Amino acid sequence: MNLKESYNKSFIEDLAIRIKNQFSDFNQDEFISSILNNGIDEKELKERMRLITQTLNEFLPFSFPKQIEVLKTVAPHFGGIQGFVFSDFVETFGIDDFKVSIRALEVFTQYSTAEFAIRPFFLKYPEQTLQQMITWSQHHNYHVRRLSSEGARPKLPWSFPLKMFITDPIPVIPILENLKNDESEYVRKSVANHLNDISKTHPHLVLELAQKWYGKTNQTNRVVKHGLRTLLKEGDKKALAIFNFDDTSNLSINGLNLLQNKITIGDDLLFEFDVLNDSINSRNVRLEYKIDYVKSNGSLSSKVFHITELELKKSQNKKFKKKQSFKNMTTRKHYPGKHFISILANGEVKAKKEFTLQS
């Protein structure tokens, strides 16, 4: 189902019934028809959500705090994307009432998420919101703890960037410190994604945290590994060294073979190679391959793909056979021309070949 279909007639009717049960003067039928007759079918996800939010405000004709009391009783019945409506209501109509809004988001995020709705409060109340997030990072509910990290991410997908934390992420580090070993994987994943965001602008800070955290627990090890994924793909030597992937001496890629040097858009590129540890010691190896894609203007754009991580004994050789799809997708359109494939061992290119993509 398309995500926007979460806001369909059935949802609107269910929402109206539950509000009616809490507020007897609520004009249930008018509320439903007002939304359905306002072009909701032609609207995309966020437009549908905002239409419902605005209509709720119109049909709950009393103060914001009283509106929130009604919505708090209804919100537990709606999770996931449908629950976004309640946090969006706070974002849209509660920005001038920090105390009521923050308490509402603390409730609503437990059934869905308030990660998007909290961000405008950082702009209007930066210090108060930051302190609230630090407090939430020690909340008993894991959804609220996750919000403290996810809502403060510098570059949260589907939302605007928090430029103050892109410039200086130091203020959010106490949140990540509190959550790095959280019992919830859902929370720890947010910490890792938050680290990855910071690594794109402040790699030295993230590496410093990673070196401090790695080796403490299995949970923090996974957080560090996922949080350094961009630096690892970039071949950052300090990031690789944390996992003992920094040594490339006596590692070789042999026999890189493309089954076809010319393929057509829509086909798979089939390739094989051997990796050899020509050393007297065992070696940790991180294997990746990189494709240099032709862009629409004829220039090249690179993307690195993970293969595996393994330990090779001394003088051990291991063979790999892989394939890469060249089907057009919504996220990537392919263009004909000379492409390149490289095999990387511990972040270093060890073999490279050219191939042609045809239309």
C-alpha positions as CSV (number, residue, x, y, z in Angstrom):
1,M,0.0,0.0,0.0
2,N,1.2,3.5,-0.8
3,L,2.0,5.3,2.4
4,K,-0.3,8.1,1.7
5,E,-3.2,5.6,1.7
6,S,-2.7,5.4,5.5
7,Y,-4.9,8.6,5.5
8,N,-7.9,7.1,3.8
9,K,-11.7,7.2,4.4
10,S,-11.6,4.4,6.9
11,F,-9.0,6.1,9.0
12,I,-10.8,9.5,8.9
13,E,-14.1,7.8,9.9
14,D,-12.4,5.9,12.8
15,L,-10.7,9.1,14.0
16,A,-14.0,10.9,13.9
17,I,-15.8,8.2,15.9
18,R,-13.2,8.2,18.6
19,I,-13.2,12.0,18.9
20,K,-17.0,11.9,19.1
21,N,-16.8,9.5,22.0
22,Q,-14.7,12.1,23.9
23,F,-16.3,15.3,22.8
24,S,-20.1,14.9,22.3
25,D,-20.5,18.2,20.5
26,F,-18.1,17.1,17.8
27,N,-19.7,17.3,14.3
28,Q,-18.6,13.9,13.2
29,D,-20.3,13.8,9.7
30,E,-19.2,17.4,8.8
31,F,-15.7,16.6,9.9
32,I,-15.5,13.6,7.6
33,S,-17.1,15.3,4.6
34,S,-14.9,18.4,5.0
35,I,-11.8,16.2,4.5
36,L,-13.1,13.9,1.8
37,N,-14.6,16.8,-0.2
38,N,-11.4,18.8,0.0
39,G,-9.4,16.9,-2.7
40,I,-7.7,14.5,-0.3
41,D,-7.4,11.8,-3.0
42,E,-5.2,14.2,-5.1
43,K,-2.9,15.0,-2.2
44,E,0.4,13.4,-1.3
45,L,1.3,12.1,2.2
46,K,2.2,15.3,4.0
47,E,-0.5,17.3,2.3
48,R,-3.1,14.7,3.5
49,M,-1.7,14.8,7.0
50,R,-1.8,18.6,7.1
51,L,-5.4,18.7,5.8
52,I,-6.5,16.4,8.6
53,T,-4.6,18.4,11.1
54,Q,-6.1,21.7,10.0
55,T,-9.6,20.2,9.9
56,L,-9.2,18.9,13.5
57,N,-8.3,22.4,14.6
58,E,-11.4,23.8,12.9
59,F,-13.8,21.2,14.4
60,L,-12.3,21.3,18.0
61,P,-13.4,24.9,18.7
62,F,-11.6,25.6,22.0
63,S,-8.1,26.4,23.4
64,F,-5.0,24.5,22.4
65,P,-4.6,22.9,25.8
66,K,-8.1,21.6,25.7
67,Q,-7.7,20.3,22.1
68,I,-4.6,18.4,23.3
69,E,-6.6,16.8,26.2
70,V,-9.1,15.4,23.6
71,L,-6.3,14.2,21.3
72,K,-4.4,12.5,24.1
73,T,-7.3,10.2,24.7
74,V,-7.6,9.3,21.0
75,A,-3.9,9.0,20.1
76,P,-3.3,5.5,21.7
77,H,-5.6,4.0,19.0
78,F,-3.4,5.0,16.1
79,G,0.2,4.0,15.5
80,G,2.7,4.4,12.8
81,I,2.1,6.9,10.0
82,Q,-1.5,7.4,11.1
83,G,-0.3,8.6,14.5
84,F,1.8,11.4,12.8
85,V,-1.4,13.5,12.7
86,F,-1.3,14.1,16.5
87,S,2.3,15.3,16.5
88,D,1.7,17.3,13.4
89,F,-1.2,19.0,15.3
90,V,1.3,20.1,18.0
91,E,3.8,21.3,15.4
92,T,1.2,23.3,13.6
93,F,-0.8,24.8,16.4
94,G,1.4,24.5,19.5
95,I,4.6,26.3,18.7
96,D,3.6,29.2,21.0
97,D,2.9,27.0,24.0
98,F,6.1,25.2,24.8
99,K,5.0,23.5,28.0
100,V,1.8,22.0,26.7
101,S,3.3,21.0,23.4
102,I,6.3,19.2,24.9
103,R,4.1,17.2,27.3
104,A,1.9,16.3,24.3
105,L,4.8,15.2,22.2
106,E,6.1,13.1,25.0
107,V,2.7,11.2,25.0
108,F,2.2,11.1,21.2
109,T,5.6,9.7,20.4
110,Q,4.9,6.6,22.5
111,Y,2.3,5.5,19.9
112,S,4.0,6.8,16.7
113,T,6.8,9.3,16.5
114,A,7.3,13.0,17.2
115,E,10.8,13.2,15.6
116,F,9.6,15.7,12.9
117,A,7.3,17.7,15.1
118,I,10.0,18.5,17.7
119,R,12.3,20.2,15.3
120,P,10.6,23.5,14.9
121,F,10.9,23.8,18.7
122,F,14.7,23.7,18.4
123,L,14.4,26.8,16.2
124,K,12.2,28.8,18.6
125,Y,13.3,27.4,21.9
126,P,16.9,26.0,21.3
127,E,18.1,25.8,24.9
128,Q,14.8,24.6,26.4
129,T,14.3,22.0,23.8
130,L,17.9,20.7,24.1
131,Q,17.5,20.3,27.9
132,Q,14.2,18.5,27.4
133,M,15.9,16.1,25.0
134,I,18.6,15.4,27.4
135,T,16.0,14.7,30.1
136,W,14.1,12.5,27.7
137,S,17.2,10.4,27.0
138,Q,16.7,8.9,30.5
139,H,13.0,8.4,30.2
140,H,11.4,5.1,31.2
141,N,9.7,4.7,27.8
142,Y,12.0,3.7,24.9
143,H,10.0,5.6,22.3
144,V,10.7,8.8,24.2
145,R,14.4,7.9,24.6
146,R,14.6,7.3,20.9
147,L,12.9,10.7,20.2
148,S,15.7,12.4,22.2
149,S,18.2,11.2,19.7
150,E,16.2,11.0,16.5
151,G,14.6,14.4,16.8
152,A,18.0,16.1,17.4
153,R,19.7,14.5,14.4
154,P,21.5,17.2,12.3
155,K,20.2,15.7,9.0
156,L,17.0,13.8,9.7
157,P,15.5,12.4,6.5
158,W,12.1,13.9,5.6
159,S,12.8,17.0,7.6
160,F,14.8,20.2,7.5
161,P,18.4,20.2,8.8
162,L,19.2,21.5,12.3
163,K,22.0,23.9,11.3
164,M,23.1,24.6,14.8
165,F,24.1,20.9,15.3
166,I,25.7,20.7,11.8
167,T,27.9,23.6,12.9
168,D,28.5,22.3,16.4
169,P,27.2,18.9,17.5
170,I,28.9,19.0,20.9
171,P,25.6,19.9,22.7
172,V,23.9,16.7,21.7
173,I,26.7,14.4,22.7
174,P,25.3,13.9,26.3
175,I,22.2,12.4,24.7
176,L,24.2,9.9,22.7
177,E,26.3,9.1,25.7
178,N,23.2,8.3,27.7
179,L,21.8,6.1,24.9
180,K,24.8,4.3,23.5
181,N,24.2,1.2,25.5
182,D,20.4,1.4,25.6
183,E,18.5,-1.9,26.2
184,S,16.4,-1.1,23.1
185,E,17.9,-1.8,19.6
186,Y,15.4,0.7,18.2
187,V,17.1,3.4,20.4
188,R,20.6,2.2,19.6
189,K,19.9,2.3,15.9
190,S,19.0,6.0,16.2
191,V,22.2,6.7,18.1
192,A,24.1,5.0,15.2
193,N,22.3,7.0,12.6
194,H,22.9,10.2,14.6
195,L,26.6,9.4,14.7
196,N,26.6,8.8,11.0
197,D,25.1,12.2,10.5
198,I,27.7,13.9,12.6
199,S,30.5,11.9,10.8
200,K,29.8,13.8,7.6
201,T,30.7,17.1,9.0
202,H,32.8,16.3,12.2
203,P,34.5,13.0,11.5
204,H,37.2,13.6,14.2
205,L,34.6,13.9,16.9
206,V,32.8,10.7,15.9
207,L,36.1,8.8,15.7
208,E,37.0,10.1,19.2
209,L,33.6,8.8,20.5
210,A,34.0,5.5,18.6
211,Q,37.4,4.8,20.0
212,K,36.1,5.5,23.5
213,W,33.0,3.3,23.1
214,Y,34.3,0.4,21.0
215,G,35.1,-2.7,23.0
216,K,32.9,-1.8,26.0
217,T,29.8,-4.0,25.2
218,N,28.4,-5.9,22.2
219,Q,25.7,-3.2,22.0
220,T,28.1,-0.3,21.7
221,N,30.2,-2.2,19.3
222,R,27.3,-2.5,16.9
223,V,26.4,1.2,17.4
224,V,30.0,2.2,16.5
225,K,30.1,-0.1,13.5
226,H,26.8,1.2,12.1
227,G,27.6,4.8,13.0
228,L,30.9,4.7,11.1
229,R,29.5,3.2,7.9
230,T,30.0,6.3,5.8
231,L,33.6,6.7,7.0
232,L,34.3,3.0,6.4
233,K,32.9,3.2,2.9
234,E,35.2,6.3,2.3
235,G,38.2,4.2,3.4
236,D,39.0,6.4,6.4
237,K,42.1,4.8,7.9
238,K,41.2,5.7,11.5
239,A,37.7,4.2,11.2
240,L,39.1,1.1,9.6
241,A,41.8,0.8,12.4
242,I,39.1,0.6,15.1
243,F,38.0,-2.8,13.6
244,N,41.6,-3.9,12.6
245,F,40.9,-3.3,8.9
246,D,43.7,-0.8,8.5
247,D,46.5,-3.0,7.2
248,T,46.6,-3.7,3.4
249,S,50.1,-5.0,3.1
250,N,50.4,-8.5,1.6
251,L,46.7,-8.4,0.7
252,S,46.1,-8.8,-3.0
253,I,43.1,-9.2,-5.3
254,N,43.8,-11.5,-8.2
255,G,42.0,-12.7,-11.3
256,L,39.3,-10.0,-11.4
257,N,37.3,-11.2,-14.3
258,L,34.1,-9.8,-15.9
259,L,32.1,-12.4,-17.6
260,Q,31.1,-9.8,-20.2
261,N,32.9,-6.5,-20.9
262,K,29.8,-5.2,-22.5
263,I,26.3,-5.3,-21.0
264,T,23.0,-3.7,-21.7
265,I,21.0,-1.5,-19.4
266,G,18.7,-3.9,-17.4
267,D,21.3,-6.7,-17.3
268,D,23.5,-7.9,-14.5
269,L,27.3,-7.4,-14.4
270,L,28.8,-10.8,-13.3
271,F,32.3,-10.7,-11.9
272,E,34.6,-12.9,-9.9
273,F,38.0,-12.5,-8.1
274,D,40.3,-14.0,-5.6
275,V,41.5,-12.4,-2.4
276,L,44.9,-13.6,-1.1
277,N,46.5,-13.0,2.3
278,D,50.2,-13.5,1.4
279,S,51.3,-13.0,4.9
280,I,52.7,-15.1,7.7
281,N,49.9,-13.8,10.0
282,S,46.1,-13.9,9.9
283,R,44.5,-10.8,8.6
284,N,41.1,-9.1,9.1
285,V,39.7,-8.1,5.7
286,R,36.9,-5.8,4.7
287,L,35.9,-6.4,1.1
288,E,33.9,-4.0,-1.0
289,Y,33.4,-3.1,-4.7
290,K,33.0,0.3,-6.2
291,I,31.2,1.1,-9.4
292,D,32.0,4.3,-11.3
293,Y,28.7,5.2,-13.0
294,V,28.3,7.4,-16.0
295,K,26.0,10.4,-15.2
296,S,23.6,12.2,-17.6
297,N,26.3,14.8,-18.3
298,G,29.0,12.2,-19.1
299,S,30.9,12.5,-15.8
300,L,31.4,9.7,-13.4
301,S,29.8,9.1,-10.0
302,S,31.1,6.4,-7.6
303,K,29.2,4.2,-5.2
304,V,30.7,1.6,-2.9
305,F,29.0,-1.7,-2.1
306,H,29.8,-3.9,0.9
307,I,30.7,-7.6,0.2
308,T,31.8,-9.1,3.5
309,E,34.2,-9.0,6.4
310,L,36.3,-12.0,7.1
311,E,39.5,-13.3,8.7
312,L,42.0,-14.8,6.3
313,K,44.6,-17.2,7.7
314,K,48.2,-16.9,6.6
315,S,48.6,-17.6,2.9
316,Q,44.8,-18.2,2.6
317,N,43.1,-17.6,-0.8
318,K,39.4,-17.2,-1.1
319,K,37.3,-16.9,-4.3
320,F,34.2,-14.7,-4.7
321,K,31.5,-14.5,-7.4
322,K,29.2,-11.5,-7.4
323,K,26.7,-9.7,-9.6
324,Q,25.5,-6.1,-9.8
325,S,22.2,-5.1,-11.4
326,F,22.0,-2.4,-13.9
327,K,18.2,-2.2,-14.0
328,N,16.8,1.3,-13.9
329,M,15.2,2.2,-10.5
330,T,13.4,5.1,-9.0
331,T,16.6,5.8,-7.1
332,R,19.1,5.4,-10.0
333,K,18.9,5.8,-13.7
334,H,21.6,4.3,-15.8
335,Y,23.4,5.9,-18.8
336,P,25.4,4.3,-21.5
337,G,29.2,4.6,-21.7
338,K,32.4,3.4,-20.1
339,H,32.0,2.4,-16.5
340,F,34.6,1.0,-14.1
341,I,34.5,-1.6,-11.3
342,S,37.1,-1.7,-8.5
343,I,37.7,-4.2,-5.7
344,L,38.6,-2.7,-2.4
345,A,40.4,-4.5,0.5
346,N,40.5,-2.6,3.7
347,G,39.5,0.6,2.0
348,E,42.2,0.4,-0.7
349,V,41.6,-0.3,-4.4
350,K,43.4,-3.5,-5.3
351,A,42.0,-4.2,-8.7
352,K,40.1,-2.3,-11.4
353,K,38.5,-3.0,-14.7
354,E,36.6,-1.1,-17.4
355,F,33.3,-2.2,-18.9
356,T,30.8,-0.7,-21.3
357,L,27.1,-0.2,-20.6
358,Q,24.9,-0.1,-23.7
359,S,21.4,1.2,-24.1
